[in-house]
Amino acid sequence: MKRIVWTDPAKSDIRSLSKPVAMQVFSVLHRFAQSGVGDVKALRGGDELRLRIGAYRLFFVCPDADTIEIRRVRHRGEAYR
């Protein structure tokens, strides 16, 4: 399983979500970190990736093969602004 590192903006984002949504984010992220399964897409213009979790988008990078650095967790209406 990959190690998950949260940035300060991502921690703030996850704290602002309702508990059921936050638990859904944690569940999908844990499954992705363990098996690599998930709706992941590379974003243009950099090395950032996004993981789709219902109406939310989790933005992350993989600085090495064993680490996932979570940068933001945003609602899809606000995610790409």
Buried (B, 14 or more C-beta within 10 A) or exposed (E): EBEBBBBEBBEEBBEEBEEEBBEBBEEBBEEBBEEEEBEEEEEEEEEBBBBBBEEBBBBBBEEEEEBBBBBBBBEEEEBEE
